Amino acid sequence: MKSFLTGFITVIVLAALIIWLLPEHDVHSDKEDIELSFAEQQEMSPAGVDEMPDQSWPLPDNEEAAEEIAPGIIESKPLLVIHQVRAGDTLLAIFNKLGIDKDLYQRFILLDKRSKKRLARLRPGQMLHFRFSKENELVEIIHNVDSMHSTSYLISDNDIQISKHQKEVQVKIETAHGTIESSLFNDGIRAGMTEKLIIKMAKLFSWDIDFGRELKKGDYFGVIFEARYVDGQRIGTGNILAAEFINGKKKHRVVRYVDTRDNVDYLDPQGRSRRQQFIRTPLSFTRISSRYTGKRWHPVLRRWRSHKGVDYAAPTGTPVWATADGTVSIIGRQRGYGKVIYIKHGKYTTVYGHLSAFKRGLKKGRKVRQNEVIGYVGSTGLATGPHLHYEFRINGRHVNPLSHRLPIADAGRKHDKKFRAYADPLLETLDRLKDETMGKMSET
């Protein structure tokens, strides 16, 4: 017990001695808690990663400057904000979202009308690049109008300088080929063609093939065309240089040729123009819902009557084009036809009924060209669903548009050796494409 008391007293004495030796003033840490207030980034790039320009503002290269822009004390926007336009976006709404001064918005409103419309008519998917200075001032807006065109607005205290830019387009020659398994549209897409390219090809052979009723499973198609690229990405297609379509046992080929007078035409392999006065069908990718007949049960009137035309079922808004050069003789509404257009071609007349709308600016007396869009499929008048009612008349007398022998235009003359030198390599490429397809079919 005695030894325990001795040890306890020793510990107390040592503790008192340590306290006596310490400084009399309070001890505290040299560090302070600092609340960091970083500016919130308003927008991100589509990939979710900030995109910085190739020539960004330089970073400070000394410690003193670094302290001036230290993250903890700067309340600024990022140097670059990328905003992808969404449905319903306006320039004012985007400015408000980014906290940009409304006075600057007013300056944009006062720009010339053409520039104002560019920014006022923002389309979903377009990109707006907002570049800021280190003082949080907006110095430039870059508006990517599309994959090729952009407009830059360089902002200063007294002015907004506008400059437009267009990227270089690279044209490559490409090919596509395949066979019909389900439809021209589906199989064309499967072969790597665009919708516009498929329509172009169908129009080239519309003098020879009625794609609404003559297309057969196993039919072959091959196309040589121009593809347009920007920054390594394909943005669209251009002219068809040559094409082939085998419909059943009938082979059709065309080659695009520009003569010495810069006239463009599609010629057959012998160099003859294939242009005919009329094409069979006035629209693409359709089915025939009602044929020309002397007696048909009318689904609206609910009685038997003659049907002196052909009905092509198609979605509302499908473009309808003139089947030949001519002059608009009637455009407006007629009882059963609804919205209708009559086109006069000499002694011939074509009629296009049940349209949903006419081409803007089209009126009576206007001359139209073959394949020119004149209106859009609808269901106006006595119609149970969207379709085009098409008639063909000779001196006012109705004839069957599907079976009547259409007038043939001048076949033209054969071209010289220059045509052969240009066309033969294209025709050889068509041969190769066909051999590849037929070889794959034989393997399966």
C-alpha positions as CSV (number, residue, x, y, z in Angstrom):
1,M,0.0,0.0,0.0
2,K,2.9,2.3,0.9
3,S,4.6,1.7,-2.5
4,F,1.3,2.5,-4.4
5,L,1.0,5.9,-2.6
6,T,4.6,6.7,-3.4
7,G,4.1,6.1,-7.2
8,F,0.8,8.1,-7.3
9,I,2.4,11.1,-5.7
10,T,5.3,10.9,-8.2
11,V,3.0,11.1,-11.2
12,I,1.1,14.1,-9.8
13,V,4.4,16.0,-9.2
14,L,5.7,15.3,-12.8
15,A,2.4,16.5,-14.4
16,A,2.5,19.7,-12.4
17,L,6.0,20.3,-13.5
18,I,5.1,19.9,-17.2
19,I,2.2,22.4,-16.9
20,W,4.4,24.9,-15.2
21,L,7.0,24.7,-18.1
22,L,4.5,25.4,-20.9
23,P,3.9,29.0,-22.4
24,E,1.2,31.0,-20.6
25,H,-0.6,32.2,-23.9
26,D,-3.2,30.1,-25.7
27,V,-2.1,27.7,-28.4
28,H,-4.1,27.5,-31.7
29,S,-3.6,26.3,-35.3
30,D,-2.1,28.5,-38.0
31,K,-4.6,27.1,-40.6
32,E,-8.1,28.6,-41.1
33,D,-11.1,26.9,-42.6
34,I,-11.8,28.6,-46.0
35,E,-15.1,28.0,-47.8
36,L,-14.3,27.4,-51.5
37,S,-16.8,28.8,-53.9
38,F,-16.3,27.5,-57.4
39,A,-18.4,28.8,-60.3
40,E,-20.8,26.2,-61.5
41,Q,-20.3,25.1,-65.1
42,Q,-23.5,25.7,-66.9
43,E,-23.2,23.3,-69.9
44,M,-21.2,20.3,-70.9
45,S,-20.4,18.9,-74.3
46,P,-22.6,16.1,-75.7
47,A,-20.0,13.6,-74.7
48,G,-20.2,14.9,-71.1
49,V,-16.6,16.3,-71.2
50,D,-15.6,19.9,-71.4
51,E,-14.4,20.9,-74.8
52,M,-11.7,23.5,-74.8
53,P,-10.6,25.4,-77.9
54,D,-7.2,24.7,-79.5
55,Q,-6.1,28.3,-78.7
56,S,-7.3,28.8,-75.1
57,W,-6.2,31.7,-72.9
58,P,-2.6,31.0,-71.5
59,L,-2.3,29.8,-67.9
60,P,-0.2,31.9,-65.5
61,D,3.5,30.9,-65.4
62,N,4.4,32.4,-62.0
63,E,3.2,31.9,-58.5
64,E,2.0,35.5,-58.0
65,A,-0.3,35.3,-61.0
66,A,-1.5,31.9,-59.9
67,E,-2.6,33.3,-56.6
68,E,-4.8,35.9,-58.5
69,I,-6.8,33.2,-60.2
70,A,-6.7,30.6,-57.5
71,P,-9.9,28.4,-57.7
72,G,-11.0,29.2,-54.2
73,I,-11.5,32.9,-54.7
74,I,-12.6,33.2,-58.3
75,E,-16.3,33.3,-59.0
76,S,-16.3,33.0,-62.8
77,K,-17.8,31.0,-65.5
78,P,-15.7,28.6,-67.4
79,L,-13.7,29.9,-70.4
80,L,-15.8,27.9,-72.7
81,V,-19.4,26.8,-72.4
82,I,-21.0,24.6,-75.0
83,H,-24.7,24.6,-75.2
84,Q,-26.7,22.1,-77.4
85,V,-29.9,23.6,-78.5
86,R,-33.0,21.8,-77.4
87,A,-36.6,22.0,-78.5
88,G,-38.1,25.3,-77.3
89,D,-34.8,27.0,-76.7
90,T,-34.5,30.7,-77.4
91,L,-31.4,33.0,-77.4
92,L,-32.9,34.9,-74.4
93,A,-33.6,31.7,-72.4
94,I,-30.0,30.5,-73.0
95,F,-28.6,33.9,-72.0
96,N,-30.6,33.8,-68.8
97,K,-29.5,30.3,-68.1
98,L,-25.8,31.3,-68.4
99,G,-26.3,34.5,-66.5
100,I,-25.3,36.7,-69.4
101,D,-26.1,40.4,-69.0
102,K,-29.5,41.3,-70.6
103,D,-27.9,44.5,-72.1
104,L,-25.8,42.3,-74.3
105,Y,-28.9,40.4,-75.5
106,Q,-30.4,43.8,-76.5
107,R,-27.3,44.5,-78.6
108,F,-27.8,41.2,-80.5
109,I,-31.4,42.2,-81.1
110,L,-30.2,45.4,-82.8
111,L,-28.0,43.5,-85.3
112,D,-29.0,43.4,-88.9
113,K,-32.1,41.4,-89.7
114,R,-30.3,38.5,-91.4
115,S,-28.0,37.9,-88.4
116,K,-30.9,38.3,-86.0
117,K,-32.9,35.6,-87.8
118,R,-29.9,33.2,-87.7
119,L,-29.9,33.3,-83.9
120,A,-33.6,33.7,-83.5
121,R,-34.3,30.5,-85.5
122,L,-32.3,28.1,-83.5
123,R,-32.9,24.4,-84.4
124,P,-32.6,21.5,-82.0
125,G,-29.2,19.8,-82.2
126,Q,-27.3,23.0,-83.2
127,M,-24.3,23.9,-81.0
128,L,-23.6,27.3,-79.5
129,H,-20.1,27.9,-78.1
130,F,-19.8,30.8,-75.6
131,R,-16.2,32.0,-75.0
132,F,-15.5,34.0,-71.9
133,S,-12.5,36.1,-70.8
134,K,-10.8,35.6,-67.4
135,E,-12.8,38.6,-66.2
136,N,-16.1,36.7,-66.8
137,E,-17.0,38.8,-69.9
138,L,-18.6,37.1,-72.9
139,V,-16.2,37.7,-75.8
140,E,-17.5,35.4,-78.6
141,I,-20.4,33.3,-79.6
142,I,-19.9,30.6,-82.3
143,H,-23.1,29.3,-83.8
144,N,-22.7,26.0,-85.6
145,V,-25.6,26.2,-88.1
146,D,-25.0,22.8,-89.5
147,S,-22.2,20.4,-90.2
148,M,-20.7,22.7,-92.8
149,H,-21.6,26.3,-91.8
150,S,-20.9,28.3,-88.7
151,T,-21.2,32.0,-87.7
152,S,-18.9,33.8,-85.3
153,Y,-20.0,36.8,-83.3
154,L,-16.9,38.6,-81.8
155,I,-18.0,40.9,-79.0
156,S,-16.3,44.1,-78.0
157,D,-17.4,47.2,-76.0
158,N,-18.6,49.1,-79.0
159,D,-19.2,46.5,-81.7
160,I,-20.2,42.9,-82.6
161,Q,-18.2,41.6,-85.6
162,I,-19.9,38.9,-87.6
163,S,-18.0,36.4,-89.7
164,K,-19.3,33.3,-91.5
165,H,-17.3,30.2,-92.1
166,Q,-17.8,27.2,-94.4
167,K,-15.9,23.9,-94.0
168,E,-14.3,22.3,-97.0
169,V,-16.4,19.5,-98.5
170,Q,-14.6,16.5,-99.9
171,V,-16.4,14.5,-102.6
172,K,-15.7,10.8,-102.9
173,I,-17.0,8.2,-105.4
174,E,-18.8,5.4,-103.6
175,T,-21.0,2.4,-104.6
176,A,-24.0,0.5,-103.3
177,H,-25.7,-2.6,-104.6
178,G,-28.1,-5.3,-103.5
179,T,-31.3,-7.2,-104.3
180,I,-35.0,-6.7,-103.5
181,E,-36.1,-8.9,-100.5
182,S,-38.9,-6.8,-98.9
183,S,-39.1,-3.3,-100.5
184,L,-36.9,-0.9,-102.4
185,F,-36.6,1.4,-99.4
186,N,-35.7,-1.2,-96.9
187,D,-33.2,-3.0,-99.1
188,G,-31.7,0.3,-100.3
189,I,-31.1,1.3,-96.7
190,R,-29.6,-2.1,-96.0
191,A,-27.2,-1.7,-98.9
192,G,-25.9,1.6,-97.5
193,M,-28.0,4.1,-99.5
194,T,-29.7,7.2,-98.0
195,E,-33.4,7.9,-98.4
196,K,-32.7,10.7,-100.9
197,L,-30.4,8.5,-102.9
198,I,-33.0,5.8,-103.2
199,I,-35.6,8.3,-104.4
200,K,-33.1,9.6,-107.0
201,M,-32.5,6.1,-108.3
202,A,-36.2,5.4,-108.5
203,K,-36.8,8.5,-110.5
204,L,-34.0,7.5,-113.0
205,F,-35.9,4.3,-113.8
206,S,-39.4,5.6,-113.5
207,W,-39.8,5.7,-117.3
208,D,-39.1,2.0,-117.4
209,I,-40.4,0.6,-114.1
210,D,-43.6,1.2,-112.1
211,F,-42.2,0.6,-108.7
212,G,-45.7,0.5,-107.2
213,R,-46.7,-2.7,-109.0
214,E,-43.8,-4.1,-111.1
215,L,-41.1,-4.6,-108.4
216,K,-40.2,-8.3,-107.9
217,K,-38.3,-10.2,-105.2
218,G,-34.8,-10.9,-106.4
219,D,-34.6,-7.7,-108.6
220,Y,-31.1,-6.3,-108.6
221,F,-29.9,-2.7,-108.2
222,G,-26.4,-1.1,-108.3
223,V,-25.4,2.6,-108.0
224,I,-22.3,4.7,-108.4
225,F,-22.7,8.0,-106.6
226,E,-21.0,11.0,-105.1
227,A,-20.7,11.1,-101.3
228,R,-20.0,14.4,-99.5
229,Y,-17.7,14.4,-96.5
230,V,-16.8,17.1,-93.9
231,D,-14.1,16.4,-91.3
232,G,-14.1,12.8,-92.2
233,Q,-17.9,12.3,-91.7
234,R,-20.4,11.7,-94.5
235,I,-22.9,14.5,-94.5
236,G,-24.9,13.5,-97.6
237,T,-24.9,12.3,-101.2
238,G,-24.6,14.1,-104.5
239,N,-25.2,13.1,-108.1
240,I,-25.7,9.5,-109.2
241,L,-23.0,8.9,-111.8
242,A,-24.3,5.6,-113.1
243,A,-27.0,3.1,-112.1
244,E,-28.4,-0.3,-113.0
245,F,-31.7,-2.0,-112.2
246,I,-32.7,-5.5,-113.3
247,N,-36.4,-5.9,-113.1
248,G,-37.3,-9.5,-113.8
249,K,-35.4,-10.2,-117.0
250,K,-35.2,-6.6,-118.2
251,K,-31.9,-4.8,-117.6
252,H,-31.9,-1.0,-117.4
253,R,-28.7,1.1,-117.2
254,V,-28.0,4.8,-117.1
255,V,-24.9,7.0,-117.1
256,R,-24.9,10.7,-116.1
257,Y,-23.2,12.8,-118.9
258,V,-22.4,16.5,-119.2
259,D,-22.0,17.6,-122.9
260,T,-19.8,20.4,-124.2
261,R,-22.6,22.9,-123.6
262,D,-22.9,21.8,-120.0
263,N,-26.3,20.1,-120.6
264,V,-26.8,17.2,-118.1
265,D,-28.7,14.1,-119.1
266,Y,-28.8,10.4,-118.2
267,L,-28.0,8.3,-121.2
268,D,-28.3,4.6,-122.0
269,P,-25.1,2.6,-122.6
270,Q,-25.3,3.5,-126.3
271,G,-25.3,7.2,-125.6
272,R,-29.0,7.8,-126.3
273,S,-31.2,10.0,-124.1
274,R,-33.7,8.0,-122.1
275,R,-36.0,10.9,-121.4
276,Q,-39.6,10.2,-122.1
277,Q,-42.4,12.6,-122.3
278,F,-44.2,11.0,-119.3
279,I,-43.3,8.9,-116.3
280,R,-45.6,6.3,-115.1
281,T,-46.1,7.2,-111.4
282,P,-46.2,10.6,-109.8
283,L,-44.8,9.6,-106.4
284,S,-42.4,7.1,-104.7
285,F,-42.8,4.0,-102.5
286,T,-46.5,3.4,-102.9
287,R,-49.0,0.6,-103.3
288,I,-52.0,0.7,-105.6
289,S,-55.1,0.8,-103.5
290,S,-57.6,1.1,-106.4
291,R,-57.1,0.6,-110.1
292,Y,-58.7,2.1,-113.2
293,T,-62.1,0.3,-113.7
294,G,-65.5,0.8,-115.3
295,K,-67.3,-0.3,-112.1
296,R,-66.1,0.0,-108.5
297,W,-67.8,0.1,-105.1
298,H,-67.2,3.6,-103.8
299,P,-66.3,3.4,-100.1
300,V,-67.7,6.9,-99.3
301,L,-70.7,7.2,-101.6
302,R,-71.5,3.5,-101.0
303,R,-72.6,2.8,-104.5
304,W,-71.2,1.4,-107.7
305,R,-69.6,3.8,-110.1
306,S,-66.7,4.0,-112.5
307,H,-63.1,4.8,-111.3
308,K,-61.3,6.6,-114.1
309,G,-57.9,6.8,-112.4
310,V,-55.4,5.1,-110.2
311,D,-55.3,5.5,-106.4
312,Y,-51.8,5.3,-104.8
313,A,-51.9,4.8,-101.0
314,A,-49.1,6.8,-99.3
315,P,-48.6,8.6,-96.0
316,T,-50.0,12.2,-95.7
317,G,-47.3,14.6,-96.8
318,T,-45.7,12.3,-99.3
319,P,-44.4,14.6,-102.2
320,V,-46.3,14.4,-105.5
321,W,-44.5,15.4,-108.7
322,A,-45.6,16.2,-112.2
323,T,-45.3,13.3,-114.6
324,A,-44.4,15.6,-117.6
325,D,-43.6,19.1,-118.5
326,G,-46.7,21.2,-118.6
327,T,-48.8,24.2,-117.4
328,V,-51.1,24.3,-114.4
329,S,-54.6,24.8,-115.7
330,I,-56.6,24.2,-112.5
331,I,-55.5,24.4,-108.9
332,G,-57.9,24.5,-106.0
333,R,-60.8,22.6,-104.5
334,Q,-63.3,20.5,-106.3
335,R,-66.1,18.4,-104.7
336,G,-65.0,14.8,-104.8
337,Y,-61.3,15.5,-105.6
338,G,-60.7,17.8,-102.6
339,K,-57.6,19.8,-103.2
340,V,-56.7,19.0,-106.9
341,I,-54.3,20.1,-109.6
342,Y,-54.8,19.8,-113.4
343,I,-51.7,20.0,-115.6
344,K,-52.0,20.5,-119.4
345,H,-49.4,18.9,-121.7
346,G,-50.6,19.8,-125.1
347,K,-53.4,17.4,-125.9
348,Y,-52.8,15.4,-122.7
349,T,-54.0,16.3,-119.2
350,T,-52.9,14.8,-115.9
351,V,-55.0,15.2,-112.7
352,Y,-53.8,14.9,-109.1
353,G,-56.5,14.7,-106.4
354,H,-57.1,14.4,-102.6
355,L,-53.9,16.5,-101.9
356,S,-53.2,17.8,-98.4
357,A,-51.4,20.9,-99.7
358,F,-50.1,22.5,-102.8
359,K,-46.5,23.5,-103.3
360,R,-45.9,27.0,-102.1
361,G,-46.2,29.6,-104.9
362,L,-47.8,27.2,-107.3
363,K,-50.7,28.8,-109.2
364,K,-52.8,28.6,-112.4
365,G,-50.7,29.3,-115.5
366,R,-47.4,28.3,-113.9
367,K,-45.1,26.1,-116.0
368,V,-43.8,23.0,-114.3
369,R,-41.1,20.5,-115.2
370,Q,-41.2,16.7,-115.1
371,N,-40.4,15.4,-111.6
372,E,-41.0,18.8,-110.1
373,V,-42.9,18.6,-106.7
374,I,-46.4,20.1,-107.1
375,G,-48.2,19.0,-103.9
376,Y,-48.4,16.5,-101.1
377,V,-50.6,13.4,-100.5
378,G,-53.7,13.9,-98.4
379,S,-57.2,12.7,-97.9
380,T,-59.3,15.8,-98.8
381,G,-62.5,15.4,-100.7
382,L,-64.3,12.0,-100.9
383,A,-61.5,9.9,-99.4
384,T,-61.4,7.4,-96.5
385,G,-57.6,7.7,-96.0
386,P,-54.5,9.4,-97.4
387,H,-53.8,8.6,-101.0
388,L,-53.3,10.2,-104.4
389,H,-55.9,9.9,-107.1
390,Y,-54.1,10.2,-110.5
391,E,-55.8,10.5,-113.9
392,F,-54.5,10.6,-117.5
393,R,-56.6,12.1,-120.2
394,I,-56.2,12.5,-124.0
395,N,-58.2,15.3,-125.5
396,G,-60.5,15.1,-122.4
397,R,-61.0,11.3,-122.6
398,H,-59.9,9.2,-119.7
399,V,-57.4,6.4,-120.3
400,N,-55.8,3.9,-118.0
401,P,-52.5,5.4,-116.7
402,L,-51.0,2.0,-116.0
403,S,-51.7,0.3,-119.4
404,H,-51.9,3.0,-122.0
405,R,-48.8,3.4,-124.1
406,L,-47.3,6.7,-123.1
407,P,-45.9,9.0,-125.7
408,I,-42.1,8.8,-126.2
409,A,-39.9,11.8,-126.4
410,D,-37.1,12.2,-129.0
411,A,-34.6,9.5,-128.2
412,G,-31.7,11.8,-129.1
413,R,-28.6,10.9,-131.0
414,K,-25.6,8.7,-130.2
415,H,-22.7,10.5,-128.6
416,D,-19.1,10.5,-129.8
417,K,-15.9,8.9,-128.5
418,K,-15.7,11.3,-125.6
419,F,-18.9,9.7,-124.2
420,R,-17.4,6.2,-124.6
421,A,-14.2,7.2,-122.8
422,Y,-16.3,8.5,-119.9
423,A,-19.0,5.9,-119.8
424,D,-17.1,2.6,-120.3
425,P,-15.2,2.7,-116.9
426,L,-18.5,3.3,-115.1
427,L,-20.2,0.5,-117.0
428,E,-17.4,-1.8,-116.1
429,T,-17.8,-0.9,-112.4
430,L,-21.5,-1.7,-112.7
431,D,-20.5,-5.1,-114.1
432,R,-18.2,-5.7,-111.1
433,L,-20.9,-4.8,-108.6
434,K,-23.4,-7.1,-110.2
435,D,-20.9,-10.0,-110.3
436,E,-20.2,-9.5,-106.6
437,T,-23.9,-9.6,-105.7
438,M,-24.6,-12.6,-107.9
439,G,-21.6,-14.4,-106.5
440,K,-22.8,-14.0,-102.9
441,M,-26.3,-15.2,-103.9
442,S,-24.8,-18.4,-105.5
443,E,-22.8,-19.1,-102.3
444,T,-25.9,-19.0,-100.2
